[in-house]
Structure formats: C-alpha cells, structure tokens
Amino acid sequence: MTAPPDFAARALDARLERETDRPLAVAFSGGGDSLALLLAAKAWTDKAGRKLIAFTVDHQLQAAGAEWATWCASRGA
C-alpha cells in the first residue's frame, strides 16, 4: 500500500508543472482538509523547486472570522 504523501505527490505530479517559475497558489481555510492540502502542496513545491502561496480570506460570515484568518495566516507563514 502506498503511503499518503507518496499518493499526494504522484497526484500533484500528474496535474502540475514542475518546469515553471510560477508559484503554486493554495486556498487555506484552516480546516483539516485544507491543512492536508497545504502540507502536501508544500512538500511537492519544495521538491519541484516552486514557490507556494497560501491564501486565506475572512468573508465576515462568522464572528470569529478575523481571528480564524489571522490563525491561518500565522500557520501558513
């Protein structure tokens, strides 16, 4: 059985270009699924020699939205 990081790397390799200077952008909400995507993307971009940009947005739909966006920004740095 393939370990999850190997599976993620193969999936990203099949869909993304390694030979480019463009950064890879990932949306990061702070939830478990977007954190997993961010970590997989970070591992892939490190190996591919590409820059990673993580985006988070406070849509002001929840009272704690600004705090959550700040938390995400601090984790993505």
Secondary structure, DSSP 4 states (H G I P E B T S, - for coil): ---HHHHHHHHHHHHS-SS-SPPEEEE--SSHHHHHHHHHHHHHHHHHT--EEEE----S-STTHHHHHHHHHHHH-
